[in-house]
Structures are given as C-alpha cells and as structure tokens.
C-alpha cells in the first residue's frame, strides 16, 4: 500500500487534516490567526486602521449580530477612555488593548 497520503485544507478559520484512505475517526481543528479579533471574549489588541466603532461592530457581529452598535460603542468608549494613551477615544494606537464590556440582553 505504501505511504499514506496526508490531506490538509482550510475550512473557514480552521485547518483540518486527515489521512486519505483511512476511516475517519475524528477531525483535528487548529485555529488560524486573525488580525484584531479578540483573543479572549473581553479584550482586543488594536491594529493599524482600527477605531472603536469598527472594533465594537466586529465584536457584536461575532457575538450578538442583532445588537445595536451605537449603545455598545458608547460603553466601549466609557470603559476604555481612562486607559487610552491619548486619553481621546478618537485617537487609539496599534498595540493598545481595548476591553470589551459584556453584551446585555436588553440590546
């Protein structure tokens, strides 16, 4: 029979591997890195081109797509303004860590 053929392909944000000809026992999923998506549910590191509205919208889209961005964005500003290097929520820098408050059910 020879050496087994290893198959590797990407599915969404996961890499899946398998051996051709083998009975599928289970899949192995390995996360593929993404730029500024939160590494935890409550924090995100700013990358070039980010702003608090974009970060808020991206977080809501992934966790609660039906939620309104504006009220959540205001909470993000309120939580983070004291800790921003500039002190100005309109001026954030790559590398800064933004805390993302929990999403309430009332949104």
C-alpha positions as a LaTeX table, in Angstrom:
\begin{tabular}{lrrr}
\hline
Residue & $x$ (\AA) & $y$ (\AA) & $z$ (\AA) \\
\hline
Unk1 & 0.00 & 0.00 & 0.00 \\
Unk2 & 2.90 & 2.48 & 0.55 \\
Unk3 & 2.97 & 5.77 & 2.45 \\
Unk4 & $-0.39$ & 7.28 & 3.46 \\
Unk5 & $-1.42$ & 10.48 & 1.71 \\
Unk6 & $-1.93$ & 13.33 & 4.19 \\
Unk7 & $-4.59$ & 15.85 & 3.16 \\
Unk8 & $-4.60$ & 19.39 & 4.60 \\
Unk9 & $-7.17$ & 22.07 & 3.75 \\
Unk10 & $-8.71$ & 25.19 & 5.29 \\
Unk11 & $-12.32$ & 25.35 & 6.37 \\
Unk12 & $-13.29$ & 28.85 & 7.44 \\
Unk13 & $-10.89$ & 29.76 & 10.21 \\
Unk14 & $-9.82$ & 26.18 & 10.94 \\
Unk15 & $-7.28$ & 23.86 & 9.39 \\
Unk16 & $-8.44$ & 20.28 & 9.05 \\
Unk17 & $-6.12$ & 17.36 & 8.38 \\
Unk18 & $-6.81$ & 13.76 & 7.54 \\
Unk19 & $-5.24$ & 10.67 & 6.00 \\
Unk20 & $-6.59$ & 9.53 & 2.63 \\
Unk21 & $-7.92$ & 6.02 & 2.65 \\
Unk22 & $-8.22$ & 5.87 & 6.43 \\
Unk23 & $-11.55$ & 5.55 & 8.18 \\
Unk24 & $-12.42$ & 8.96 & 9.65 \\
Unk25 & $-12.12$ & 8.70 & 13.42 \\
Unk26 & $-12.26$ & 12.42 & 14.21 \\
Unk27 & $-11.20$ & 15.80 & 12.86 \\
Unk28 & $-8.43$ & 17.95 & 14.24 \\
Unk29 & $-9.22$ & 21.68 & 14.23 \\
Unk30 & $-6.45$ & 24.21 & 14.66 \\
Unk31 & $-7.35$ & 27.92 & 14.78 \\
Unk32 & $-5.74$ & 30.08 & 12.09 \\
Unk33 & $-4.64$ & 33.53 & 13.34 \\
Unk34 & $-6.66$ & 36.65 & 12.52 \\
Unk35 & $-5.55$ & 40.26 & 12.92 \\
Unk36 & $-7.56$ & 42.04 & 15.61 \\
Unk37 & $-10.31$ & 39.66 & 16.53 \\
Unk38 & $-10.32$ & 39.31 & 20.27 \\
Unk39 & $-8.09$ & 36.55 & 21.55 \\
Unk40 & $-10.40$ & 36.39 & 24.55 \\
Unk41 & $-14.04$ & 37.35 & 24.78 \\
Unk42 & $-13.30$ & 40.61 & 26.56 \\
Unk43 & $-10.18$ & 42.17 & 25.03 \\
Unk44 & $-8.77$ & 43.07 & 21.61 \\
Unk45 & $-5.42$ & 44.50 & 20.57 \\
Unk46 & $-5.67$ & 47.49 & 18.24 \\
Unk47 & $-4.11$ & 47.12 & 14.78 \\
Unk48 & $-3.44$ & 49.84 & 12.21 \\
Unk49 & $-6.72$ & 51.16 & 10.81 \\
Unk50 & $-8.84$ & 50.18 & 13.81 \\
Unk51 & $-11.14$ & 52.58 & 15.62 \\
Unk52 & $-13.55$ & 51.94 & 18.48 \\
Unk53 & $-16.65$ & 51.83 & 16.24 \\
Unk54 & $-15.05$ & 49.21 & 13.98 \\
Unk55 & $-13.92$ & 47.14 & 16.97 \\
Unk56 & $-17.38$ & 47.36 & 18.56 \\
Unk57 & $-19.14$ & 46.40 & 15.32 \\
Unk58 & $-16.81$ & 43.46 & 14.70 \\
Unk59 & $-17.31$ & 42.16 & 18.25 \\
Unk60 & $-21.10$ & 42.47 & 18.06 \\
Unk61 & $-21.19$ & 40.80 & 14.65 \\
Unk62 & $-19.39$ & 37.76 & 16.05 \\
Unk63 & $-21.25$ & 37.56 & 19.39 \\
Unk64 & $-24.66$ & 39.21 & 19.02 \\
Unk65 & $-25.46$ & 40.17 & 15.39 \\
Unk66 & $-28.89$ & 41.61 & 16.24 \\
Unk67 & $-27.49$ & 44.10 & 18.78 \\
Unk68 & $-27.31$ & 47.80 & 18.01 \\
Unk69 & $-23.78$ & 49.14 & 17.60 \\
Unk70 & $-24.24$ & 52.70 & 18.93 \\
Unk71 & $-25.14$ & 51.85 & 22.57 \\
Unk72 & $-22.40$ & 49.22 & 22.75 \\
Unk73 & $-19.85$ & 51.59 & 21.17 \\
Unk74 & $-20.65$ & 54.18 & 23.88 \\
Unk75 & $-19.96$ & 51.55 & 26.56 \\
Unk76 & $-16.66$ & 50.65 & 24.90 \\
Unk77 & $-15.68$ & 54.35 & 24.95 \\
Unk78 & $-16.72$ & 54.73 & 28.60 \\
Unk79 & $-14.75$ & 51.65 & 29.71 \\
Unk80 & $-11.59$ & 52.44 & 27.73 \\
Unk81 & $-11.13$ & 56.24 & 27.69 \\
Unk82 & $-9.33$ & 56.39 & 31.08 \\
Unk83 & $-6.80$ & 53.78 & 29.91 \\
Unk84 & $-6.05$ & 55.13 & 26.42 \\
Unk85 & $-2.57$ & 56.51 & 25.86 \\
Unk86 & $-4.01$ & 59.65 & 24.23 \\
Unk87 & $-6.99$ & 59.93 & 26.59 \\
Unk88 & $-9.07$ & 60.54 & 23.44 \\
Unk89 & $-11.36$ & 57.73 & 22.18 \\
Unk90 & $-10.97$ & 59.12 & 18.64 \\
Unk91 & $-7.21$ & 58.54 & 18.79 \\
Unk92 & $-6.15$ & 54.96 & 19.51 \\
Unk93 & $-2.81$ & 53.41 & 18.66 \\
Unk94 & $-1.78$ & 49.97 & 17.37 \\
Unk95 & $-0.80$ & 47.75 & 20.26 \\
Unk96 & $-3.25$ & 49.27 & 22.75 \\
Unk97 & $-5.53$ & 46.73 & 24.42 \\
Unk98 & $-9.24$ & 47.55 & 24.32 \\
Unk99 & $-11.57$ & 45.99 & 26.87 \\
Unk100 & $-14.91$ & 44.83 & 25.50 \\
Unk101 & $-17.75$ & 45.00 & 28.04 \\
Unk102 & $-20.32$ & 42.22 & 28.21 \\
Unk103 & $-23.33$ & 42.44 & 25.94 \\
Unk104 & $-26.56$ & 42.86 & 27.87 \\
Unk105 & $-29.74$ & 41.08 & 26.83 \\
Unk106 & $-31.64$ & 44.40 & 26.55 \\
Unk107 & $-29.92$ & 45.43 & 23.32 \\
\hline
\end{tabular}
